[in-house]
Amino acid sequence: MNKKVMIGIVVAVAIIVVVVAVALLFKKSPSKELNLQELNTQISEISPFNEMATMDIDADILSSHYEINESDYEEVVGKMPMMNIQASMYLIIKAKDGSVDTVKEKVEQYAQKQDDIWSRYLPDQYDLVQQRKLGVVGNYVYLIIGENAEQIQKLIVK
């Protein structure tokens, strides 16, 4: 084989390798799908949610407490206390494509408000708020405040 053909083959193989590597790098990984109703059932059976009076977090509460528009999410589950003597709550929102950052920002703002409120109220509840778990898995944004926040987080991010 002559030298020019050999160099041409090496260059062609190198180009193919680079193209494949770039394609794999930018390939969108499939978004993790969570069964929110099943998660809601599992979490609501964990202490303290199985011991306290709670109400479901629905579209109205998302709008009024979190300032999240219905156009930014597909589904929501969560529970919050009926009375402000406990900080324990959880929230999982399936954000629409392109709205994850917006939803996360609103949830972070809510969490900061809770931090401000509980810092002046009940020290044991404030400690729970400070140890909150807030994160994103695919298109899902979650916030967990409670004594078993880490255990609950593991159900979401498994």
C-alpha positions as CSV (number, residue, x, y, z in Angstrom):
1,M,0.0,0.0,0.0
2,N,1.3,3.4,-0.8
3,K,1.8,5.9,1.9
4,K,-0.9,8.4,0.8
5,V,-3.6,5.6,0.9
6,M,-2.5,4.6,4.4
7,I,-2.6,8.2,5.7
8,G,-6.1,8.6,4.1
9,I,-7.4,5.5,5.9
10,V,-5.9,6.7,9.3
11,V,-7.5,10.1,8.8
12,A,-10.9,8.6,7.9
13,V,-10.9,6.3,10.9
14,A,-9.9,9.2,13.2
15,I,-12.7,11.4,11.8
16,I,-15.2,8.5,12.4
17,V,-14.0,8.0,15.9
18,V,-14.4,11.7,16.7
19,V,-17.9,11.9,15.1
20,V,-19.0,8.9,17.1
21,A,-17.5,10.2,20.3
22,V,-19.2,13.6,19.9
23,A,-22.5,11.9,19.0
24,L,-22.4,9.9,22.2
25,L,-21.5,12.9,24.3
26,F,-24.4,14.9,23.1
27,K,-26.9,12.1,22.9
28,K,-29.8,13.0,25.2
29,S,-30.1,10.3,27.9
30,P,-33.6,9.1,28.4
31,S,-35.3,11.0,31.3
32,K,-35.9,8.9,34.4
33,E,-39.6,8.2,34.8
34,L,-41.1,8.1,38.3
35,N,-44.4,6.7,39.3
36,L,-45.5,9.7,41.4
37,Q,-48.7,8.0,42.7
38,E,-46.7,5.0,43.9
39,L,-44.1,7.2,45.5
40,N,-46.8,9.3,47.2
41,T,-48.2,6.1,48.8
42,Q,-44.8,4.9,49.9
43,I,-43.8,8.3,51.4
44,S,-47.1,8.9,53.1
45,E,-46.6,5.7,55.0
46,I,-43.2,6.8,56.4
47,S,-43.0,8.7,59.7
48,P,-43.9,11.5,60.4
49,F,-46.4,11.7,57.5
50,N,-48.3,8.6,58.7
51,E,-48.6,10.2,62.2
52,M,-49.6,13.8,61.5
53,A,-52.6,15.6,59.9
54,T,-51.6,16.6,56.4
55,M,-53.1,17.8,53.3
56,D,-52.3,17.1,49.7
57,I,-50.3,19.5,47.7
58,D,-52.3,20.2,44.5
59,A,-52.4,22.8,41.7
60,D,-54.0,25.4,43.9
61,I,-51.3,25.1,46.6
62,L,-48.5,25.0,44.0
63,S,-49.9,28.3,42.6
64,S,-50.5,30.1,45.9
65,H,-47.5,28.8,48.0
66,Y,-44.9,28.1,45.4
67,E,-46.0,30.5,42.6
68,I,-45.6,27.7,40.1
69,N,-47.9,27.9,37.0
70,E,-49.8,24.9,35.7
71,S,-48.1,25.5,32.4
72,D,-44.7,24.6,33.9
73,Y,-45.5,21.1,35.2
74,E,-47.3,17.9,34.3
75,E,-47.9,16.2,37.6
76,V,-47.4,16.9,41.3
77,V,-47.7,14.9,44.5
78,G,-46.9,15.9,48.1
79,K,-48.1,16.5,51.6
80,M,-47.8,19.4,53.9
81,P,-49.0,19.9,57.5
82,M,-52.5,21.2,58.1
83,M,-51.3,23.4,60.9
84,N,-48.0,25.3,61.2
85,I,-46.7,23.4,64.2
86,Q,-44.6,21.0,62.1
87,A,-42.3,21.8,59.2
88,S,-42.4,18.2,57.8
89,M,-43.5,18.1,54.2
90,Y,-42.6,16.6,50.8
91,L,-43.2,17.7,47.2
92,I,-42.4,16.0,43.9
93,I,-43.1,17.8,40.7
94,K,-42.8,16.5,37.2
95,A,-41.8,19.6,35.3
96,K,-42.5,20.0,31.6
97,D,-39.6,19.9,29.2
98,G,-37.8,23.3,29.4
99,S,-39.4,24.2,32.7
100,V,-37.2,22.3,35.1
101,D,-35.0,25.3,36.0
102,T,-38.0,27.5,36.5
103,V,-39.8,25.0,38.8
104,K,-36.6,24.3,40.8
105,E,-36.0,28.1,41.3
106,K,-39.6,28.4,42.7
107,V,-39.1,25.5,45.0
108,E,-35.8,26.9,46.2
109,Q,-37.5,30.2,46.9
110,Y,-40.2,28.4,48.9
111,A,-37.6,26.4,50.9
112,Q,-35.8,29.7,51.7
113,K,-39.1,31.2,53.0
114,Q,-39.5,28.1,55.2
115,D,-36.0,28.6,56.5
116,D,-36.8,32.2,57.4
117,I,-40.1,31.3,59.1
118,W,-38.8,28.4,61.1
119,S,-35.6,30.2,62.2
120,R,-37.8,32.3,64.5
121,Y,-40.3,29.7,65.6
122,L,-39.5,26.2,66.8
123,P,-35.8,25.2,67.0
124,D,-36.4,21.4,66.4
125,Q,-38.5,22.2,63.3
126,Y,-35.9,24.7,62.1
127,D,-33.3,21.9,62.3
128,L,-35.4,19.8,60.0
129,V,-35.8,22.7,57.5
130,Q,-32.0,23.2,57.5
131,Q,-31.5,19.5,56.7
132,R,-34.0,19.6,53.8
133,K,-33.4,17.6,50.6
134,L,-34.0,19.6,47.4
135,G,-32.9,18.2,44.0
136,V,-33.7,17.3,40.5
137,V,-33.9,13.9,38.8
138,G,-34.6,14.2,35.1
139,N,-37.6,16.4,34.9
140,Y,-38.6,15.8,38.5
141,V,-38.0,18.5,41.2
142,Y,-38.3,17.4,44.8
143,L,-38.3,19.0,48.2
144,I,-38.3,16.9,51.4
145,I,-38.4,18.3,54.9
146,G,-38.7,15.8,57.7
147,E,-36.9,13.5,60.1
148,N,-36.5,10.8,57.4
149,A,-35.7,13.1,54.5
150,E,-32.6,11.1,53.5
151,Q,-34.6,7.8,53.4
152,I,-37.4,9.5,51.3
153,Q,-34.8,11.0,49.0
154,K,-33.4,7.5,48.3
155,L,-36.9,6.4,47.1
156,I,-36.8,9.2,44.5
157,V,-33.2,9.0,43.3
158,K,-32.7,5.2,43.3
